[in-house]
Amino acid sequence: MKIQLLFAPPSNVVKLSDLAERIFPPLGILYIAAYLRKKLPELELKVTDGLVAGWDGAISEIKAFAPDVIFISYVTPSASSA
């Protein structure tokens, strides 16, 4: 099974330097990824940080990986785009 964890990018164009999230990686999905890797080592897993990849990059990564399941995490300013 292939699972992709996505930290959703904001729908509006913002500079990464304007967001507090730029300081810290998306720890929530990284904790989940670490747990899944430990408990299900046969699982194919990919984590995408939408703040870094942007919309086009996130979509490209999803298409290239072709996951069976996508988990989406977001912060309140990105809720409408998630």
Secondary structure, DSSP 8 states (H G I E B T S, - for coil): -EEEEEE---SS---GGG-GGGTS--HHHHHHHHHHHHH-TT-EEEEEEHHHHHHHHHHHHHHHH--SEEEEE--GGGTTT-
